[in-house]
C-alpha cells in the first residue's frame, strides 16, 4: 500500500523545515550581539518563514496532493484473454469492507503448467464466498493474463 507520508520528498521537506526552524532558534541564543537586532534581519525571516513553509508543504499539502493523484485505489481493467491456472495462497489480509465485496491483498504462488511457479502479491475485491476459499496453503483458480503474467484475477 502506498502511504504518501513515506514519500521521500515529504520526509525531506519536513526535515529541512525542522532544521531551519530549530537552527534559527539555536542561532538566536548563540549570537553575541543583541538578539532583537537579529529578529529584524532578513536572515531570521527567511529561516523562520521558509522553515514553517517547508513543514506545512511537507506535512500537509504534499501528502494531500499525492493522495489525490494516487493510482493505488483504482480498479484494474478486467482480463479479456488469459489462462486459468492453479495458485497456492501463501498469505492474505482483509483491507476494508464494502456492503457486498471486501478488498483483500493476497500473496500467491502461481503454478502455470508450462513454466516454473512464481510469487505475486495481488489486490482485488472479492465476495464473501470467494473470501471463504482463502486459507493459507489452499489451492485456488486464477485467471492469468496472456499479455502480462503478473496481471491476474481470482476466480
C-alpha beads as a LAMMPS data file, in Angstrom:
LAMMPS data file: protein, C-alpha beads

155 atoms
154 bonds

1 atom types
1 bond types

-500.0 500.0 xlo xhi
-500.0 500.0 ylo yhi
-500.0 500.0 zlo zhi

Masses

1 110.0

Atoms # bond

1 1 1 0.000 0.000 0.000
2 1 1 1.094 3.423 -0.743
3 1 1 1.424 5.919 2.044
4 1 1 2.101 9.491 0.988
5 1 1 3.727 10.328 4.343
6 1 1 6.511 7.859 3.473
7 1 1 7.324 9.709 0.269
8 1 1 10.995 10.810 0.237
9 1 1 10.074 14.358 -0.774
10 1 1 7.684 14.656 2.177
11 1 1 10.371 13.462 4.576
12 1 1 12.962 15.805 3.037
13 1 1 10.753 18.913 3.235
14 1 1 9.710 18.214 6.813
15 1 1 13.314 17.559 7.885
16 1 1 14.692 20.651 6.151
17 1 1 11.940 22.812 7.638
18 1 1 12.613 21.488 11.151
19 1 1 16.355 22.070 10.802
20 1 1 15.734 25.609 9.571
21 1 1 13.426 26.471 12.477
22 1 1 15.492 24.838 15.236
23 1 1 18.740 26.134 13.768
24 1 1 17.281 29.616 13.730
25 1 1 16.263 29.345 17.398
26 1 1 19.645 27.988 18.448
27 1 1 21.497 30.673 16.487
28 1 1 19.423 33.330 18.254
29 1 1 20.777 32.152 21.628
30 1 1 24.358 31.722 20.413
31 1 1 24.961 35.134 18.849
32 1 1 26.878 37.638 20.924
33 1 1 25.081 40.723 19.648
34 1 1 21.688 41.965 20.653
35 1 1 19.120 39.249 19.738
36 1 1 16.494 41.842 18.857
37 1 1 18.694 43.105 16.037
38 1 1 18.764 39.570 14.633
39 1 1 14.951 39.371 14.852
40 1 1 14.727 42.303 12.434
41 1 1 17.237 40.865 9.962
42 1 1 16.175 39.267 6.674
43 1 1 18.055 36.074 7.599
44 1 1 15.788 35.498 10.602
45 1 1 12.674 35.969 8.473
46 1 1 13.960 33.670 5.706
47 1 1 14.722 30.843 8.108
48 1 1 11.527 31.282 10.137
49 1 1 9.057 31.576 7.278
50 1 1 10.987 29.217 4.995
51 1 1 11.169 26.537 7.678
52 1 1 7.498 26.884 8.503
53 1 1 6.608 26.739 4.804
54 1 1 8.696 23.577 4.296
55 1 1 6.968 21.886 7.236
56 1 1 3.481 22.883 6.071
57 1 1 4.122 21.779 2.489
58 1 1 5.888 18.554 3.506
59 1 1 3.498 17.503 6.256
60 1 1 0.144 18.701 4.899
61 1 1 -0.039 19.896 1.301
62 1 1 2.203 17.361 -0.442
63 1 1 0.524 14.281 1.117
64 1 1 -2.893 15.633 0.120
65 1 1 -1.723 16.223 -3.451
66 1 1 -0.092 12.788 -3.645
67 1 1 -3.229 11.094 -2.305
68 1 1 -5.368 12.940 -4.829
69 1 1 -3.250 11.816 -7.780
70 1 1 -2.565 8.341 -6.410
71 1 1 -3.461 5.456 -8.691
72 1 1 -3.397 2.808 -5.966
73 1 1 -7.145 2.888 -5.335
74 1 1 -8.182 2.497 -8.957
75 1 1 -9.501 -0.814 -10.188
76 1 1 -7.564 -2.727 -12.807
77 1 1 -9.204 -3.475 -16.129
78 1 1 -10.713 -6.952 -16.329
79 1 1 -8.648 -9.598 -18.088
80 1 1 -10.093 -10.319 -21.533
81 1 1 -7.860 -13.212 -22.599
82 1 1 -5.762 -15.474 -20.465
83 1 1 -5.183 -18.899 -18.989
84 1 1 -6.893 -20.454 -15.976
85 1 1 -4.197 -21.860 -13.658
86 1 1 -3.794 -23.121 -10.099
87 1 1 -2.325 -20.893 -7.399
88 1 1 -1.366 -21.546 -3.789
89 1 1 -2.383 -18.955 -1.165
90 1 1 0.668 -18.064 0.926
91 1 1 -0.875 -15.247 2.966
92 1 1 -3.886 -12.973 2.746
93 1 1 -5.166 -9.895 4.562
94 1 1 -8.511 -8.121 4.604
95 1 1 -8.076 -4.423 3.728
96 1 1 -11.580 -2.971 4.035
97 1 1 -15.243 -3.925 3.897
98 1 1 -17.832 -2.630 1.490
99 1 1 -21.501 -3.582 1.553
100 1 1 -21.156 -6.714 -0.588
101 1 1 -17.497 -7.013 -1.553
102 1 1 -14.382 -6.879 0.568
103 1 1 -10.953 -5.700 -0.613
104 1 1 -8.144 -8.151 0.126
105 1 1 -4.432 -8.380 -0.562
106 1 1 -3.260 -11.909 -1.314
107 1 1 0.249 -13.310 -1.632
108 1 1 0.080 -16.167 -4.117
109 1 1 2.386 -18.647 -5.787
110 1 1 1.164 -19.009 -9.371
111 1 1 1.729 -22.533 -10.695
112 1 1 1.351 -22.494 -14.503
113 1 1 1.674 -25.900 -16.191
114 1 1 4.115 -24.724 -18.873
115 1 1 6.725 -22.991 -16.674
116 1 1 8.117 -22.647 -13.173
117 1 1 5.916 -21.194 -10.421
118 1 1 6.345 -17.570 -9.317
119 1 1 5.221 -15.440 -6.372
120 1 1 2.928 -12.443 -6.702
121 1 1 1.086 -10.008 -4.425
122 1 1 -2.388 -9.155 -5.684
123 1 1 -5.200 -6.818 -4.538
124 1 1 -8.790 -7.448 -5.513
125 1 1 -12.355 -7.008 -4.301
126 1 1 -13.897 -10.399 -3.544
127 1 1 -17.302 -11.593 -2.431
128 1 1 -17.728 -13.354 0.900
129 1 1 -17.940 -16.779 -0.792
130 1 1 -14.626 -16.159 -2.559
131 1 1 -13.007 -14.992 0.685
132 1 1 -14.086 -18.219 2.408
133 1 1 -11.843 -20.120 -0.047
134 1 1 -8.786 -18.092 1.002
135 1 1 -6.971 -20.272 3.504
136 1 1 -3.207 -20.269 3.897
137 1 1 -1.876 -23.129 1.771
138 1 1 -5.157 -23.583 -0.151
139 1 1 -5.169 -24.052 -3.925
140 1 1 -7.403 -21.661 -5.888
141 1 1 -8.102 -20.935 -9.548
142 1 1 -6.774 -17.669 -11.017
143 1 1 -7.006 -16.206 -14.491
144 1 1 -3.554 -15.127 -15.714
145 1 1 -3.413 -12.502 -18.439
146 1 1 -1.836 -13.580 -21.716
147 1 1 -0.209 -10.155 -22.170
148 1 1 1.203 -9.800 -18.644
149 1 1 1.675 -12.864 -16.420
150 1 1 1.761 -10.610 -13.321
151 1 1 -1.782 -9.408 -14.050
152 1 1 -4.182 -11.941 -12.507
153 1 1 -7.789 -12.224 -11.443
154 1 1 -9.016 -14.557 -8.711
155 1 1 -11.937 -16.703 -9.873

Bonds

1 1 1 2
2 1 2 3
3 1 3 4
4 1 4 5
5 1 5 6
6 1 6 7
7 1 7 8
8 1 8 9
9 1 9 10
10 1 10 11
11 1 11 12
12 1 12 13
13 1 13 14
14 1 14 15
15 1 15 16
16 1 16 17
17 1 17 18
18 1 18 19
19 1 19 20
20 1 20 21
21 1 21 22
22 1 22 23
23 1 23 24
24 1 24 25
25 1 25 26
26 1 26 27
27 1 27 28
28 1 28 29
29 1 29 30
30 1 30 31
31 1 31 32
32 1 32 33
33 1 33 34
34 1 34 35
35 1 35 36
36 1 36 37
37 1 37 38
38 1 38 39
39 1 39 40
40 1 40 41
41 1 41 42
42 1 42 43
43 1 43 44
44 1 44 45
45 1 45 46
46 1 46 47
47 1 47 48
48 1 48 49
49 1 49 50
50 1 50 51
51 1 51 52
52 1 52 53
53 1 53 54
54 1 54 55
55 1 55 56
56 1 56 57
57 1 57 58
58 1 58 59
59 1 59 60
60 1 60 61
61 1 61 62
62 1 62 63
63 1 63 64
64 1 64 65
65 1 65 66
66 1 66 67
67 1 67 68
68 1 68 69
69 1 69 70
70 1 70 71
71 1 71 72
72 1 72 73
73 1 73 74
74 1 74 75
75 1 75 76
76 1 76 77
77 1 77 78
78 1 78 79
79 1 79 80
80 1 80 81
81 1 81 82
82 1 82 83
83 1 83 84
84 1 84 85
85 1 85 86
86 1 86 87
87 1 87 88
88 1 88 89
89 1 89 90
90 1 90 91
91 1 91 92
92 1 92 93
93 1 93 94
94 1 94 95
95 1 95 96
96 1 96 97
97 1 97 98
98 1 98 99
99 1 99 100
100 1 100 101
101 1 101 102
102 1 102 103
103 1 103 104
104 1 104 105
105 1 105 106
106 1 106 107
107 1 107 108
108 1 108 109
109 1 109 110
110 1 110 111
111 1 111 112
112 1 112 113
113 1 113 114
114 1 114 115
115 1 115 116
116 1 116 117
117 1 117 118
118 1 118 119
119 1 119 120
120 1 120 121
121 1 121 122
122 1 122 123
123 1 123 124
124 1 124 125
125 1 125 126
126 1 126 127
127 1 127 128
128 1 128 129
129 1 129 130
130 1 130 131
131 1 131 132
132 1 132 133
133 1 133 134
134 1 134 135
135 1 135 136
136 1 136 137
137 1 137 138
138 1 138 139
139 1 139 140
140 1 140 141
141 1 141 142
142 1 142 143
143 1 143 144
144 1 144 145
145 1 145 146
146 1 146 147
147 1 147 148
148 1 148 149
149 1 149 150
150 1 150 151
151 1 151 152
152 1 152 153
153 1 153 154
154 1 154 155
